[in-house]
Amino acid sequence: MKLRRTTGLVASALAATVVLGACSGAVDTGTGSSSTSASDDASADAGSGDIPRPAACDADEPFIAVALPNLTNPYYVAMKSGFEEAAAANGMSVEIQIADDDDATQLSQVQSMLQKDPCALALNAVKSEPGAAIVKAANDAGVPVFTVNVGIDPDALAAQSATIVQYLAADNYTGGVQGAQMVLNDLGEDAELKIGFVTEPDETPTVIRDQGFEETIAANPNAEVVAKVDGNVKPDDSLTATTEMLSGNPDINVIWASTGPAAYGALQALEPGSDVKVYGFCAAETTLTDQYPGCVAQEPYVYGTKVIEQIRAWLDGGTPEAEVLEPLKEFVNGETPGPGEVG
């Protein structure tokens, strides 16, 4: 496959890929040796050594600190509900802090929660690299860290001499594979494809999704990635980035949107009747159409629930797996993902 990439943003994405590989520590392995070896790197700091068990874990209702990036994305609204409902069902209490997508704010919020002696920290970092400082703060306080959705950069973890207990998330690499297979099935294995990416190069899940898509679409020798832009996991930013991308690359006929907000923004950027097809991770409650023929969805409510269940199992004497990857749902033309089925 010909891969002609733009500079700048693309260079950042490639650099992140070099650091993280197809890592499932921020990611999935499931589909071949390239992703498997990188997964090992990303998981190297997960579950290593003895897991600290704070005295707070022996309380009648153990307190779990939870850090999430925002509540503007339906993804995190669903995840928050999962944490709250699972904590109540498992005899725990939770405090959930929302960082409004600011790394420094999230670090400060976690430091404040650590002063309250939690049994564990459940961390969905705003960004992969700065999240290592949060893990280090929890390590220093003797509080085990269970990460969800956004993996922590393994090099940053090593630099901080920090460790996590577990990473739980969608099977991101396979999600990218599924998206590419939809394109190949719908448009043909030898169709002329000019592909534009609306992505986020600074988060490990999106880097891995993009890699899964790109490696799979290579089965079509006539597929060419002509541009990659940063949608910043926000609909408005994705709309602007898509509009600019299409203006500079009018031959694009397929858009790969590696987050739900990117998919929504990309769709808003298209003119009615446009021949450009959008595939990607699902925009919640957005019906698929001829223009938006396929997407894959995460279930963040389930992820929040399962993190609590993993902590509960550990408290009851179990040994946490270093990595737990969840399958993705597929949606096609005419179907509508629910509010908790998002990218």
C-alpha positions as YAML, in Angstrom:
chain: A
units: angstrom
residues:
- id: 1
  name: MET
  ca: [0.00, 0.00, 0.00]
- id: 2
  name: LYS
  ca: [1.23, 3.47, -0.79]
- id: 3
  name: LEU
  ca: [1.37, 5.59, 2.32]
- id: 4
  name: ARG
  ca: [1.95, 9.24, 1.53]
- id: 5
  name: ARG
  ca: [1.72, 11.15, 4.78]
- id: 6
  name: THR
  ca: [1.63, 14.77, 5.68]
- id: 7
  name: THR
  ca: [4.29, 16.19, 8.00]
- id: 8
  name: GLY
  ca: [4.01, 17.68, 11.47]
- id: 9
  name: LEU
  ca: [1.02, 15.96, 13.00]
- id: 10
  name: VAL
  ca: [1.80, 12.75, 11.20]
- id: 11
  name: ALA
  ca: [5.35, 12.79, 12.49]
- id: 12
  name: SER
  ca: [3.97, 13.02, 16.01]
- id: 13
  name: ALA
  ca: [1.69, 10.09, 15.42]
- id: 14
  name: LEU
  ca: [4.51, 8.01, 14.02]
- id: 15
  name: ALA
  ca: [6.76, 8.91, 16.91]
- id: 16
  name: ALA
  ca: [4.09, 7.80, 19.32]
- id: 17
  name: THR
  ca: [3.76, 4.57, 17.40]
- id: 18
  name: VAL
  ca: [7.49, 3.95, 17.66]
- id: 19
  name: VAL
  ca: [7.35, 4.44, 21.41]
- id: 20
  name: LEU
  ca: [4.20, 2.44, 21.94]
- id: 21
  name: GLY
  ca: [4.25, 0.07, 19.02]
- id: 22
  name: ALA
  ca: [0.97, -1.71, 18.63]
- id: 23
  name: CYS
  ca: [0.99, -1.77, 22.30]
- id: 24
  name: SER
  ca: [-1.88, -2.85, 24.18]
- id: 25
  name: GLY
  ca: [-0.66, -1.32, 27.36]
- id: 26
  name: ALA
  ca: [-2.27, 1.08, 25.78]
- id: 27
  name: VAL
  ca: [-3.79, -1.46, 23.65]
- id: 28
  name: ASP
  ca: [-4.67, -4.71, 22.15]
- id: 29
  name: THR
  ca: [-2.62, -7.39, 20.74]
- id: 30
  name: GLY
  ca: [-4.89, -10.00, 19.44]
- id: 31
  name: THR
  ca: [-4.08, -9.97, 15.77]
- id: 32
  name: GLY
  ca: [-0.51, -10.78, 15.08]
- id: 33
  name: SER
  ca: [3.09, -10.61, 16.11]
- id: 34
  name: SER
  ca: [3.61, -6.90, 15.54]
- id: 35
  name: SER
  ca: [0.95, -5.94, 18.04]
- id: 36
  name: THR
  ca: [1.87, -8.70, 20.44]
- id: 37
  name: SER
  ca: [5.47, -7.65, 20.95]
- id: 38
  name: ALA
  ca: [4.47, -4.04, 21.52]
- id: 39
  name: SER
  ca: [1.82, -5.14, 23.94]
- id: 40
  name: ASP
  ca: [4.49, -6.80, 26.01]
- id: 41
  name: ASP
  ca: [6.42, -3.53, 26.17]
- id: 42
  name: ALA
  ca: [3.39, -1.54, 27.25]
- id: 43
  name: SER
  ca: [2.43, -4.05, 29.89]
- id: 44
  name: ALA
  ca: [5.91, -4.37, 31.31]
- id: 45
  name: ASP
  ca: [5.16, -1.99, 34.15]
- id: 46
  name: ALA
  ca: [1.71, -3.40, 34.86]
- id: 47
  name: GLY
  ca: [1.31, -5.75, 37.76]
- id: 48
  name: SER
  ca: [5.04, -5.87, 38.52]
- id: 49
  name: GLY
  ca: [6.14, -6.49, 42.08]
- id: 50
  name: ASP
  ca: [3.94, -6.88, 45.13]
- id: 51
  name: ILE
  ca: [0.70, -4.93, 45.02]
- id: 52
  name: PRO
  ca: [0.41, -2.59, 48.03]
- id: 53
  name: ARG
  ca: [-2.72, -3.09, 50.12]
- id: 54
  name: PRO
  ca: [-3.52, 0.08, 52.04]
- id: 55
  name: ALA
  ca: [-5.15, -0.31, 55.45]
- id: 56
  name: ALA
  ca: [-8.14, 1.54, 53.96]
- id: 57
  name: CYS
  ca: [-8.89, -1.58, 51.92]
- id: 58
  name: ASP
  ca: [-9.99, -3.36, 55.11]
- id: 59
  name: ALA
  ca: [-12.74, -0.83, 55.86]
- id: 60
  name: ASP
  ca: [-16.33, -2.00, 55.79]
- id: 61
  name: GLU
  ca: [-16.82, 0.16, 52.68]
- id: 62
  name: PRO
  ca: [-13.45, 0.61, 50.95]
- id: 63
  name: PHE
  ca: [-12.99, 4.00, 49.33]
- id: 64
  name: ILE
  ca: [-11.94, 4.07, 45.67]
- id: 65
  name: ALA
  ca: [-10.60, 7.27, 44.08]
- id: 66
  name: VAL
  ca: [-11.57, 7.71, 40.42]
- id: 67
  name: ALA
  ca: [-10.06, 10.24, 38.00]
- id: 68
  name: LEU
  ca: [-11.74, 10.94, 34.64]
- id: 69
  name: PRO
  ca: [-10.85, 13.48, 31.91]
- id: 70
  name: ASN
  ca: [-14.22, 15.15, 31.27]
- id: 71
  name: LEU
  ca: [-18.00, 14.79, 31.15]
- id: 72
  name: THR
  ca: [-18.50, 16.53, 27.82]
- id: 73
  name: ASN
  ca: [-17.84, 13.27, 25.98]
- id: 74
  name: PRO
  ca: [-20.75, 10.78, 26.40]
- id: 75
  name: TYR
  ca: [-18.06, 8.13, 26.81]
- id: 76
  name: TYR
  ca: [-17.12, 9.40, 30.25]
- id: 77
  name: VAL
  ca: [-20.70, 10.02, 31.32]
- id: 78
  name: ALA
  ca: [-21.36, 6.34, 30.74]
- id: 79
  name: MET
  ca: [-18.13, 5.30, 32.44]
- id: 80
  name: LYS
  ca: [-18.91, 7.44, 35.50]
- id: 81
  name: SER
  ca: [-22.26, 5.67, 35.88]
- id: 82
  name: GLY
  ca: [-20.52, 2.32, 35.63]
- id: 83
  name: PHE
  ca: [-18.13, 3.21, 38.45]
- id: 84
  name: GLU
  ca: [-20.89, 4.53, 40.68]
- id: 85
  name: GLU
  ca: [-23.31, 1.66, 40.22]
- id: 86
  name: ALA
  ca: [-20.66, -1.06, 40.47]
- id: 87
  name: ALA
  ca: [-19.22, 0.50, 43.63]
- id: 88
  name: ALA
  ca: [-22.63, 0.44, 45.29]
- id: 89
  name: ALA
  ca: [-23.15, -3.17, 44.21]
- id: 90
  name: ASN
  ca: [-19.74, -4.23, 45.55]
- id: 91
  name: GLY
  ca: [-19.85, -2.50, 48.93]
- id: 92
  name: MET
  ca: [-17.48, 0.33, 48.06]
- id: 93
  name: SER
  ca: [-17.62, 4.10, 48.03]
- id: 94
  name: VAL
  ca: [-16.19, 6.23, 45.23]
- id: 95
  name: GLU
  ca: [-15.14, 9.80, 44.73]
- id: 96
  name: ILE
  ca: [-14.98, 10.77, 41.06]
- id: 97
  name: GLN
  ca: [-13.02, 13.82, 40.02]
- id: 98
  name: ILE
  ca: [-13.35, 15.37, 36.54]
- id: 99
  name: ALA
  ca: [-10.27, 17.15, 35.15]
- id: 100
  name: ASP
  ca: [-11.87, 19.10, 32.30]
- id: 101
  name: ASP
  ca: [-9.13, 17.74, 30.02]
- id: 102
  name: ASP
  ca: [-6.31, 19.41, 31.94]
- id: 103
  name: ASP
  ca: [-3.30, 17.30, 32.96]
- id: 104
  name: ALA
  ca: [-2.24, 19.56, 35.83]
- id: 105
  name: THR
  ca: [-5.78, 19.67, 37.17]
- id: 106
  name: GLN
  ca: [-6.01, 15.89, 37.12]
- id: 107
  name: LEU
  ca: [-2.72, 15.53, 38.99]
- id: 108
  name: SER
  ca: [-3.89, 18.01, 41.62]
- id: 109
  name: GLN
  ca: [-7.25, 16.26, 41.98]
- id: 110
  name: VAL
  ca: [-5.59, 12.88, 42.47]
- id: 111
  name: GLN
  ca: [-3.15, 14.30, 45.00]
- id: 112
  name: SER
  ca: [-6.12, 15.63, 46.97]
- id: 113
  name: MET
  ca: [-7.90, 12.27, 46.85]
- id: 114
  name: LEU
  ca: [-4.72, 10.49, 47.97]
- id: 115
  name: GLN
  ca: [-4.83, 12.58, 51.14]
- id: 116
  name: LYS
  ca: [-8.10, 10.79, 51.97]
- id: 117
  name: ASP
  ca: [-6.41, 7.37, 52.09]
- id: 118
  name: PRO
  ca: [-8.14, 5.49, 49.28]
- id: 119
  name: CYS
  ca: [-7.88, 1.74, 48.90]
- id: 120
  name: ALA
  ca: [-7.09, 2.12, 45.18]
- id: 121
  name: LEU
  ca: [-6.98, 4.65, 42.36]
- id: 122
  name: ALA
  ca: [-8.89, 4.06, 39.12]
- id: 123
  name: LEU
  ca: [-7.25, 6.32, 36.53]
- id: 124
  name: ASN
  ca: [-8.42, 7.33, 33.08]
- id: 125
  name: ALA
  ca: [-5.62, 9.78, 32.35]
- id: 126
  name: VAL
  ca: [-6.20, 12.89, 30.27]
- id: 127
  name: LYS
  ca: [-3.06, 12.07, 28.29]
- id: 128
  name: SER
  ca: [-0.79, 9.04, 28.25]
- id: 129
  name: GLU
  ca: [2.56, 10.63, 29.06]
- id: 130
  name: PRO
  ca: [1.53, 13.10, 31.81]
- id: 131
  name: GLY
  ca: [-0.46, 10.30, 33.42]
- id: 132
  name: ALA
  ca: [2.81, 8.73, 34.59]
- id: 133
  name: ALA
  ca: [3.25, 11.50, 37.18]
- id: 134
  name: ILE
  ca: [-0.18, 10.62, 38.59]
- id: 135
  name: VAL
  ca: [0.76, 6.97, 38.84]
- id: 136
  name: LYS
  ca: [4.00, 7.94, 40.60]
- id: 137
  name: ALA
  ca: [2.09, 10.06, 43.14]
- id: 138
  name: ALA
  ca: [-0.16, 7.09, 43.92]
- id: 139
  name: ASN
  ca: [2.82, 4.74, 44.16]
- id: 140
  name: ASP
  ca: [4.50, 7.08, 46.62]
- id: 141
  name: ALA
  ca: [1.32, 7.07, 48.71]
- id: 142
  name: GLY
  ca: [1.22, 3.27, 48.67]
- id: 143
  name: VAL
  ca: [-2.02, 3.22, 46.66]
- id: 144
  name: PRO
  ca: [-2.40, 0.68, 43.81]
- id: 145
  name: VAL
  ca: [-3.38, 2.05, 40.40]
- id: 146
  name: PHE
  ca: [-5.87, 0.43, 38.04]
- id: 147
  name: THR
  ca: [-5.85, 2.24, 34.68]
- id: 148
  name: VAL
  ca: [-8.72, 2.30, 32.20]
- id: 149
  name: ASN
  ca: [-9.13, 3.39, 28.57]
- id: 150
  name: VAL
  ca: [-6.03, 5.59, 28.19]
- id: 151
  name: GLY
  ca: [-2.85, 3.62, 28.72]
- id: 152
  name: ILE
  ca: [0.14, 5.21, 30.43]
- id: 153
  name: ASP
  ca: [3.21, 5.74, 28.25]
- id: 154
  name: PRO
  ca: [5.64, 2.94, 29.23]
- id: 155
  name: ASP
  ca: [8.72, 5.12, 28.75]
- id: 156
  name: ALA
  ca: [7.20, 7.80, 30.98]
- id: 157
  name: LEU
  ca: [6.39, 5.15, 33.59]
- id: 158
  name: ALA
  ca: [9.96, 3.88, 33.49]
- id: 159
  name: ALA
  ca: [11.33, 7.41, 33.84]
- id: 160
  name: GLN
  ca: [9.17, 7.87, 36.93]
- id: 161
  name: SER
  ca: [10.02, 4.38, 38.28]
- id: 162
  name: ALA
  ca: [6.26, 3.96, 38.53]
- id: 163
  name: THR
  ca: [4.04, 0.90, 38.13]
- id: 164
  name: ILE
  ca: [0.39, 0.12, 37.57]
- id: 165
  name: VAL
  ca: [-1.55, -2.96, 38.62]
- id: 166
  name: GLN
  ca: [-3.77, -3.32, 35.59]
- id: 167
  name: TYR
  ca: [-4.83, -1.77, 32.29]
- id: 168
  name: LEU
  ca: [-8.44, -2.35, 31.17]
- id: 169
  name: ALA
  ca: [-9.80, -1.03, 27.90]
- id: 170
  name: ALA
  ca: [-11.29, -1.76, 24.53]
- id: 171
  name: ASP
  ca: [-9.37, -4.02, 22.18]
- id: 172
  name: ASN
  ca: [-8.18, -0.98, 20.28]
- id: 173
  name: TYR
  ca: [-5.92, -2.59, 17.69]
- id: 174
  name: THR
  ca: [-8.66, -5.02, 16.72]
- id: 175
  name: GLY
  ca: [-11.13, -2.13, 16.57]
- id: 176
  name: GLY
  ca: [-8.96, -0.57, 13.88]
- id: 177
  name: VAL
  ca: [-8.78, -3.90, 12.09]
- id: 178
  name: GLN
  ca: [-12.58, -4.21, 12.18]
- id: 179
  name: GLY
  ca: [-12.98, -0.72, 10.72]
- id: 180
  name: ALA
  ca: [-10.62, -1.44, 7.84]
- id: 181
  name: GLN
  ca: [-12.35, -4.72, 7.11]
- id: 182
  name: MET
  ca: [-15.66, -2.85, 6.85]
- id: 183
  name: VAL
  ca: [-14.10, -0.53, 4.26]
- id: 184
  name: LEU
  ca: [-12.68, -3.44, 2.28]
- id: 185
  name: ASN
  ca: [-15.96, -5.35, 2.40]
- id: 186
  name: ASP
  ca: [-18.09, -2.34, 1.44]
- id: 187
  name: LEU
  ca: [-15.90, -0.66, -1.16]
- id: 188
  name: GLY
  ca: [-13.88, -3.56, -2.55]
- id: 189
  name: GLU
  ca: [-10.45, -5.02, -1.94]
- id: 190
  name: ASP
  ca: [-8.97, -3.23, -4.95]
- id: 191
  name: ALA
  ca: [-10.96, 0.02, -4.96]
- id: 192
  name: GLU
  ca: [-9.11, 3.31, -5.42]
- id: 193
  name: LEU
  ca: [-9.12, 4.73, -1.89]
- id: 194
  name: LYS
  ca: [-7.81, 8.13, -0.85]
- id: 195
  name: ILE
  ca: [-8.03, 8.03, 2.92]
- id: 196
  name: GLY
  ca: [-7.94, 10.85, 5.46]
- id: 197
  name: PHE
  ca: [-7.58, 10.24, 9.20]
- id: 198
  name: VAL
  ca: [-9.26, 12.37, 11.88]
- id: 199
  name: THR
  ca: [-7.44, 11.16, 14.95]
- id: 200
  name: GLU
  ca: [-5.61, 12.16, 18.15]
- id: 201
  name: PRO
  ca: [-1.85, 11.51, 18.03]
- id: 202
  name: ASP
  ca: [-1.21, 12.03, 21.74]
- id: 203
  name: GLU
  ca: [-3.38, 9.24, 23.15]
- id: 204
  name: THR
  ca: [-2.27, 5.65, 22.98]
- id: 205
  name: PRO
  ca: [-5.71, 4.15, 22.17]
- id: 206
  name: THR
  ca: [-6.11, 6.24, 19.03]
- id: 207
  name: VAL
  ca: [-2.54, 5.56, 17.89]
- id: 208
  name: ILE
  ca: [-3.23, 1.85, 18.20]
- id: 209
  name: ARG
  ca: [-6.62, 2.05, 16.46]
- id: 210
  name: ASP
  ca: [-4.99, 3.87, 13.58]
- id: 211
  name: GLN
  ca: [-2.27, 1.26, 13.34]
- id: 212
  name: GLY
  ca: [-4.79, -1.57, 13.25]
- id: 213
  name: PHE
  ca: [-6.71, 0.20, 10.48]
- id: 214
  name: GLU
  ca: [-3.63, 1.10, 8.48]
- id: 215
  name: GLU
  ca: [-2.04, -2.33, 8.61]
- id: 216
  name: THR
  ca: [-5.30, -4.00, 7.56]
- id: 217
  name: ILE
  ca: [-6.24, -1.59, 4.77]
- id: 218
  name: ALA
  ca: [-2.82, -2.40, 3.27]
- id: 219
  name: ALA
  ca: [-4.47, -5.54, 1.86]
- id: 220
  name: ASN
  ca: [-5.76, -3.17, -0.83]
- id: 221
  name: PRO
  ca: [-2.81, -2.11, -3.02]
- id: 222
  name: ASN
  ca: [-4.83, 0.86, -4.26]
- id: 223
  name: ALA
  ca: [-5.38, 2.35, -0.80]
- id: 224
  name: GLU
  ca: [-3.45, 5.51, 0.03]
- id: 225
  name: VAL
  ca: [-3.44, 7.50, 3.24]
- id: 226
  name: VAL
  ca: [-3.16, 11.10, 2.04]
- id: 227
  name: ALA
  ca: [-3.63, 13.10, 5.27]
- id: 228
  name: LYS
  ca: [-3.89, 12.81, 9.05]
- id: 229
  name: VAL
  ca: [-5.32, 15.59, 11.20]
- id: 230
  name: ASP
  ca: [-5.87, 16.06, 14.93]
- id: 231
  name: GLY
  ca: [-9.53, 16.16, 15.95]
- id: 232
  name: ASN
  ca: [-8.56, 16.49, 19.63]
- id: 233
  name: VAL
  ca: [-11.40, 14.08, 20.59]
- id: 234
  name: LYS
  ca: [-13.84, 16.98, 20.28]
- id: 235
  name: PRO
  ca: [-16.65, 17.34, 17.71]
- id: 236
  name: ASP
  ca: [-16.02, 21.02, 16.95]
- id: 237
  name: ASP
  ca: [-12.27, 20.55, 16.58]
- id: 238
  name: SER
  ca: [-12.87, 17.50, 14.40]
- id: 239
  name: LEU
  ca: [-15.30, 19.43, 12.20]
- id: 240
  name: THR
  ca: [-12.71, 22.17, 11.65]
- id: 241
  name: ALA
  ca: [-9.86, 19.72, 11.10]
- id: 242
  name: THR
  ca: [-11.92, 17.68, 8.63]
- id: 243
  name: THR
  ca: [-12.98, 20.76, 6.69]
- id: 244
  name: GLU
  ca: [-9.37, 21.87, 6.35]
- id: 245
  name: MET
  ca: [-8.23, 18.36, 5.43]
- id: 246
  name: LEU
  ca: [-10.83, 18.04, 2.66]
- id: 247
  name: SER
  ca: [-10.01, 21.52, 1.36]
- id: 248
  name: GLY
  ca: [-6.36, 20.57, 1.00]
- id: 249
  name: ASN
  ca: [-7.10, 17.04, -0.25]
- id: 250
  name: PRO
  ca: [-10.26, 17.14, -2.38]
- id: 251
  name: ASP
  ca: [-9.58, 13.63, -3.69]
- id: 252
  name: ILE
  ca: [-10.26, 12.02, -0.28]
- id: 253
  name: ASN
  ca: [-13.11, 9.52, -0.56]
- id: 254
  name: VAL
  ca: [-12.82, 7.72, 2.79]
- id: 255
  name: ILE
  ca: [-12.42, 9.19, 6.26]
- id: 256
  name: TRP
  ca: [-11.22, 7.06, 9.16]
- id: 257
  name: ALA
  ca: [-12.37, 8.69, 12.44]
- id: 258
  name: SER
  ca: [-10.65, 7.04, 15.37]
- id: 259
  name: THR
  ca: [-12.94, 8.47, 18.07]
- id: 260
  name: GLY
  ca: [-16.68, 9.03, 18.39]
- id: 261
  name: PRO
  ca: [-16.32, 12.83, 18.54]
- id: 262
  name: ALA
  ca: [-14.10, 12.66, 15.44]
- id: 263
  name: ALA
  ca: [-16.78, 10.69, 13.59]
- id: 264
  name: TYR
  ca: [-19.46, 13.18, 14.58]
- id: 265
  name: GLY
  ca: [-17.35, 16.19, 13.58]
- id: 266
  name: ALA
  ca: [-16.32, 14.60, 10.29]
- id: 267
  name: LEU
  ca: [-19.94, 13.95, 9.38]
- id: 268
  name: GLN
  ca: [-20.86, 17.55, 10.13]
- id: 269
  name: ALA
  ca: [-18.08, 18.72, 7.82]
- id: 270
  name: LEU
  ca: [-19.47, 16.87, 4.79]
- id: 271
  name: GLU
  ca: [-21.84, 18.47, 2.34]
- id: 272
  name: PRO
  ca: [-25.21, 16.73, 1.85]
- id: 273
  name: GLY
  ca: [-24.85, 14.16, -0.90]
- id: 274
  name: SER
  ca: [-21.07, 14.01, -0.59]
- id: 275
  name: ASP
  ca: [-19.53, 10.80, -1.90]
- id: 276
  name: VAL
  ca: [-17.04, 10.70, 0.99]
- id: 277
  name: LYS
  ca: [-17.61, 7.75, 3.32]
- id: 278
  name: VAL
  ca: [-16.93, 7.96, 7.06]
- id: 279
  name: TYR
  ca: [-15.87, 4.88, 9.02]
- id: 280
  name: GLY
  ca: [-14.53, 4.78, 12.53]
- id: 281
  name: PHE
  ca: [-15.35, 4.49, 16.19]
- id: 282
  name: CYS
  ca: [-19.03, 5.19, 16.76]
- id: 283
  name: ALA
  ca: [-20.67, 8.50, 17.53]
- id: 284
  name: ALA
  ca: [-23.28, 7.64, 20.16]
- id: 285
  name: GLU
  ca: [-26.94, 7.79, 19.10]
- id: 286
  name: THR
  ca: [-25.98, 8.68, 15.52]
- id: 287
  name: THR
  ca: [-27.72, 6.50, 12.94]
- id: 288
  name: LEU
  ca: [-25.51, 4.93, 10.31]
- id: 289
  name: THR
  ca: [-26.27, 5.83, 6.69]
- id: 290
  name: ASP
  ca: [-24.89, 5.44, 3.16]
- id: 291
  name: GLN
  ca: [-22.46, 8.23, 4.03]
- id: 292
  name: TYR
  ca: [-21.60, 6.69, 7.42]
- id: 293
  name: PRO
  ca: [-21.74, 2.96, 6.63]
- id: 294
  name: GLY
  ca: [-19.87, 1.34, 9.51]
- id: 295
  name: CYS
  ca: [-18.43, 1.90, 12.97]
- id: 296
  name: VAL
  ca: [-17.21, 0.01, 16.02]
- id: 297
  name: ALA
  ca: [-18.28, 0.86, 19.55]
- id: 298
  name: GLN
  ca: [-16.83, 0.67, 23.01]
- id: 299
  name: GLU
  ca: [-18.97, 0.19, 26.12]
- id: 300
  name: PRO
  ca: [-17.50, 2.52, 28.74]
- id: 301
  name: TYR
  ca: [-20.24, 1.75, 31.27]
- id: 302
  name: VAL
  ca: [-18.99, -1.83, 31.21]
- id: 303
  name: TYR
  ca: [-15.37, -0.69, 31.62]
- id: 304
  name: GLY
  ca: [-16.16, 1.34, 34.74]
- id: 305
  name: THR
  ca: [-18.10, -1.60, 36.14]
- id: 306
  name: LYS
  ca: [-15.32, -4.07, 35.41]
- id: 307
  name: VAL
  ca: [-12.58, -1.95, 36.98]
- id: 308
  name: ILE
  ca: [-14.54, -1.96, 40.25]
- id: 309
  name: GLU
  ca: [-15.12, -5.70, 39.91]
- id: 310
  name: GLN
  ca: [-11.40, -6.25, 39.31]
- id: 311
  name: ILE
  ca: [-10.57, -4.28, 42.46]
- id: 312
  name: ARG
  ca: [-13.18, -6.24, 44.42]
- id: 313
  name: ALA
  ca: [-11.74, -9.55, 43.20]
- id: 314
  name: TRP
  ca: [-8.26, -8.43, 44.22]
- id: 315
  name: LEU
  ca: [-9.47, -7.44, 47.68]
- id: 316
  name: ASP
  ca: [-11.04, -10.88, 47.98]
- id: 317
  name: GLY
  ca: [-7.71, -12.56, 47.30]
- id: 318
  name: GLY
  ca: [-7.51, -12.74, 43.52]
- id: 319
  name: THR
  ca: [-4.52, -11.84, 41.37]
- id: 320
  name: PRO
  ca: [-5.35, -9.12, 38.80]
- id: 321
  name: GLU
  ca: [-4.42, -9.70, 35.19]
- id: 322
  name: ALA
  ca: [-1.98, -7.08, 33.95]
- id: 323
  name: GLU
  ca: [-4.18, -6.37, 30.95]
- id: 324
  name: VAL
  ca: [-7.90, -6.85, 30.25]
- id: 325
  name: LEU
  ca: [-9.13, -6.11, 26.73]
- id: 326
  name: GLU
  ca: [-12.80, -5.90, 25.85]
- id: 327
  name: PRO
  ca: [-14.34, -6.69, 22.44]
- id: 328
  name: LEU
  ca: [-15.97, -3.99, 20.32]
- id: 329
  name: LYS
  ca: [-19.46, -4.00, 18.86]
- id: 330
  name: GLU
  ca: [-19.97, -3.42, 15.14]
- id: 331
  name: PHE
  ca: [-22.74, -1.26, 13.67]
- id: 332
  name: VAL
  ca: [-23.70, -0.94, 10.00]
- id: 333
  name: ASN
  ca: [-25.96, 1.14, 7.79]
- id: 334
  name: GLY
  ca: [-29.43, 1.59, 9.31]
- id: 335
  name: GLU
  ca: [-28.38, 0.78, 12.88]
- id: 336
  name: THR
  ca: [-28.01, 3.26, 15.76]
- id: 337
  name: PRO
  ca: [-25.53, 2.87, 18.63]
- id: 338
  name: GLY
  ca: [-27.07, 3.51, 22.03]
- id: 339
  name: PRO
  ca: [-25.96, 6.27, 24.41]
- id: 340
  name: GLY
  ca: [-23.43, 3.96, 26.06]
- id: 341
  name: GLU
  ca: [-22.07, 2.54, 22.80]
- id: 342
  name: VAL
  ca: [-19.49, 5.10, 21.81]
- id: 343
  name: GLY
  ca: [-16.04, 5.67, 20.37]
...
